[in-house]
Structures are given as C-alpha cells and as structure tokens.
Amino acid sequence: MAKLNAAEKIEVLPAELVQLWSQSDSRQEHYDKFVLYCERQLKHVFPTVDWTSNVWEISAFEPTRSARQLSHASNILFTRRNGLTVKKKVAALDQIPFRPPFLEFVKALVVLGHLGRPKTHGAHMVTMRAFRYLYDVFEDSMLEHIHQLSGVHFDQALMKAINHGEKEATLYRTGEHLSYIASQLNLLTLCSSFEWHNPVPRTYKSGGSLQQPLSGKSTVEQAEQLPKTMYLVHLAALWRHYDELEPADKMTVCMGVMLLCTGLRLDEFCGLHLGCIPSREEFDALPPELTFDGRMGKMLRMSVLARKRFVWDTKIIPASLTDTVFLVVERMKLLSEEARYYSQMLLEQQRWPALNGFNDDEIVLVKDLAEHFGFDKSSNLITQLERYGISRHESSVPKRTSFLIGDIHTGIAQAYRDAIGDVAEGFGPREHKIPIWEVLSLQFKFEHSRGSLKMCPLPLTGTQAQDAFRGRDYVSRLSKDGSRIQSLFERYHFEGLDVDHAGVRTHQFRHLLNTIMQQSVMFSQEDIAKYFLRAGVRDNEFYDHSSPKDLVMDAAKKLHAYQQKFAPQLQANLEEMDEAQVSQLIRRFPLLDPQELMAELDSRGSSHFMNIGRCRHDYTQEPCGKHYACLNKCKHYRRQKGNPSEIKHLMEMKDRAQQQIEVAQFDVDDGFANSHVWLAHHQRFLDGCNAALSIEEDSRYEVGQIVAIFPNGRDSCEAH
C-alpha cells in the first residue's frame, strides 16, 4: 500500500464537507458535524444499509466482491477484537460492537473513504483491524472523545499489534492503515495536530524496502514462490490428455494453463468473458503493428477486469502463446455454455431450464421431481427446494408432497438473483458492465455434489482452485475422521511422473512469468508492470526470483580490489570467502561504481548506483524501481556531468521511451481502456530523460560535477 502524499490526502476531503465547518466550532461541534455529514452521505454509498446497524452487508455495491466471491457475504463488522489468537473467529452475532463515539467515528471514515474511492470488502476489513487495535487503546486510556487521540495512542496501538503476534508483512499493513487513520484525523482537524507515520518498513517479502539478505533461508523462500518443474510437466500432461479428464476437472485445468500463459490473478481469470479476445477471424484480419521485440506483427489483446483497480484493462498475449490462449477460451466457452444459458434464463425470464418440459401451472409430486433430477431420496430434494424459499403446494399431504412448477421457477430465479446481488444487473465497473451470463468460468454450484440439480451458475471459486491444485485436508462432519480432497496431481497419474502432495499455488504462475520477463532484455519495467496489469512498477522486483548469487560474487570481487586500501579489515582473500562472508561484505559496503567509491567512502553515505547516475537515500528505503522512479522527479537522483556511460544509457532509455509513446498513441487513438494513463507515464519518463541530459548544455555545471537533477522533486524512494 503506497503512502499517501499531500495531494492525494486533500482529494479525500469533499468540498461540501469543508463548507460545514467554521473557525468558531469547538472540537466536539466539529466532530458532530463530520459524523452527521457522513451519515447523510451513506445513502449515496450503501443505499440499503442502516447507519445504526453494527454489521453492514455491502456485497451489493461496487466493487465489494470479486468474480470468484459472488456467493460470499461481505459484512463490515464494527466490532471489537474477539480476544482470540490469530485467524480465530467468532460468529458476527456474538461479537461486541465499538462503543460511541468511536463507533460513529469508524462508520464515518468508512463512508468517507468509499466516497473518495470505492474499496473492496477485504480492504475495509483490513482497515477495521487497525481500528480495533486503536479502540483497545481508546478504552485502556479511558478516553471519552475522539479529539483526545494523539500520536502516543497510535504508538500504543501498533505495539498491541506486535504483542498480538502479527507477522512482519501483516504488521506493515496494519501500520499503514493506522497511518491513514492518523492522517484523516489531522486532515479533518478532528483533534490537535500531530504527525504519525508507519515506522514498520515494507519487507522484501512484500515487494519492499529492505535489501534482501543473501542467505540460504532467503534462497529457499524465493524458490517456494515458484512452481516446481514436476507440476508444470504434470499440468502439460493434463492439457495433452484434456479429453480424458473428468468434466469437473476440465475448467480447473483450463484455469491452470491460462494462468501459466498470462500470469493473471485468480480473480481476473474468473472474470474473463465472451468478448475478452477477438474471434480468430477478427484477429487474422488485424493489420500488423510494432511488437515488443521491435518487429512488425500481430498482437492478441485480452480484455481483463484488473483486480486491484477495478477497471477494464488490456493485456497483450505473446505471439508464441496466441494459439494456446485461443484454445483455452474456446474450451471454456464449451464448458460454460449450459451454465451461461441457465444464468441468462434465470435472470431475464425467471425460468429454471432444468424444468423444461413441465407446464408452469402443473402440480408435480416430489417423487416424480426426484426421479427427474436423479435423486435417490425425495426428502433430499424437498430440503433443497425449501432452502431456496420454495413452499410446498397447498394440496400436499403426508407422503404425497407436491410443488407447483411456477413456484419453483420463481423461487430459484429469486434465490439466484439474491446470491449474486447487484451483479445481476451487470458485471464490472459502472461505466462498462457486461451480463453475468457472458462470464466464461460459470459453473453449477451443486452439479457434481448433489445429483444433477443444476442451480446457481457461479464463477469458479477460490476453494475450487485450491482443491484442484493443492488438495485439502478436512474432518468429516459425520464420521469425525480425517479425510482429504485430492488434487489433480494426486488423482491423475502418468508413467514416469511422480509428484508429491504439496501442490502448487495459482499465484506461483504469476511469479514465474514475472521472473522470466525480468531476465529478458526485451522488456522494460513499465512493460512488465503493464503486462501484469499493475498500477506501477513497484512490485516488479518483489516478483523477480532470479538468483543474484553469481552476480553478487563477481561484483564483490571487483569491489574488493578497490576497497583493499581503504578498508584494511577486509584484507581476506575474497576467493576463499563463502556466501555468508560475502553477504556481510555487501551489507557493510553497498556496491558502488569504482569512480564513486572514494567519494562514497569519505562521506560514508549510502547510495544506490545505476548506469544513469546514483540515488542517495537511507537504505531502510527501497531502491528506485530500476531507474524509472528516479527519472520521475525523484529529489535523491543525481548524475555526473560529462559521464559518457550515463549519457549513453540515458539516450538509449530516451529512444525506448519515444518508441513506447508511439505505440501507446496507437492504443489511445483506438480507444483501448486506460491506455491514456500509460501514454502519460511514457511522456513523463521521456521528460525525465531530457531533464537528466539537459545538464550537459548547462554552463552552471562543470564537467565531472555531481548534479541533483530534481532538487525540488518528490521522495520517490518512499512514494513508489
């Protein structure tokens, strides 16, 4: 989660809210007006939610649910910590709500935050975790008013999170949300002014700010982010024997192949729809264009609902994978055809196609319906129908239960509409919704577990994905014995291919593709970020798991030759050093270019050196995204006038930026969603290159002088 800068914070505050306040307001009056304003705005955010309720069900509101969670409830719980250990939960009805005025304060910030930018249910509940720690401090300190909060209370809240046992990555996020709450308190002037920033650095495991240690443990952790070769081979075998798979497994195998080819998130895969790619005929008719490798060719573009930003974005499919993606989409169309038909009939005509052949006014005995659906026991079918709110016909008598066909149609249609909420009106952002019956991952919820009863066509769920690729251990409700749902790798066996039961996480495919692209010289960091539908380049490095061992050893040897006379304590022969000793060397002396070494040893300031210059900053902050953040007006970036190496690399980057602008302009002219954002990014990068080169013609600087290019710029080391 990127830290908000001042401009972004101001955008959170609506103009009409500012007009409510006057200089004569007391703190309490100020707070009361703020709460009253947010209570009135609730109808514009969550129209059906009751302000006085301590549980807000928001699943019907954009974009609170993802494609794979359409049937999940999305409750915001304004409740205290339950006092249990990590990941232990209690029922919503058994939780204790915050007490006023903290309760109204939390509700008001939820509404205000959603007014500024709609959030997912998960994002709301992560913020709620921070609120709960702060509430514990509020109670322990016996505070009565919100304006009594200060920075000390936020320190104590973070300490409670530490004592609760939150892991490093989770603790960082808790700190970020506490920082957000503190910034809103100050921005809204609800208390005496104070500054509080998250002191927890973002770990390298979360794409973050600490230099990744070079140790055996970190190498193992990196390897665990990538899928093992045996699973990739097994998946290829499943794809080759696709026609021999069980019907229930075909969709998940399609999912695995698509994720391996494209690196989509699971939510993004579940939201693929009929028009996500052009037809083969439309693709063949497309004119050639400039591809990533600088050649003229055709590029397949896939329309995807980007999970993090909730906008329709365009993903370019490499030419080598075009045929595979076409085949996956074609197979998904066939697999989902019946489910999509059911979905359309239930939503448009309130009819359940499973009852085709019956008249609406026909009264049918349940035993005849059970035979029609293949149920062994009529009682099981009665239970299912009544669960969907369908009442027995008034003519029913003991052992001769009957239902009116029209009632079943209406009941199933209404139950389905209730299950998917506002998605019944279209899937995706408000500006461009598609019918839910066009989603390619639609499957029947109970088709393979409860006879042939085909109800609730829903996209593939996260549970189905986990069961398919990792399996799942569980305790039987009836026998109370331990049992297991076997993964695809356990249920399908191929000669000469033995795999363990650990399975693979679907996100590992994304890590693998990112690592491959990082190792290629063909893609810039912006290309990689766009390919994975990211908002920026910040997380590229986190997904890069290529081993730096050899590069580090070579660089350390070169460094050692220059540092021997300046660091007598490092006279040991580097050829005999092991990895641990090299690691200590690197930590003590960050890798620098020989030309910079003497100056750096004099100042002992840390510096991240690049081919385009250097960026001086505290090493508790992250490096600058491999050049791109530096050239985006980073105040730490500086370069040496007249340095031929820097000039060469800047000119090359400038040329690439100009090519990217030309390509992006074609997409803007063609109206591709969000392409204007990338065009603007390329243009800003080009401006940065020009600014870095401009010192060569500036008479104020002498050749060899180190110049800060953007002395009044921003702190890109923090912002990106």
Summary of the structure (lengths in Angstrom):
residues: 720
radius of gyration: 29.5
end to end distance: 9.7
largest distance: 100.8
contacts: 2086
relative contact order: 0.08
helix: 50%
strand: 10%
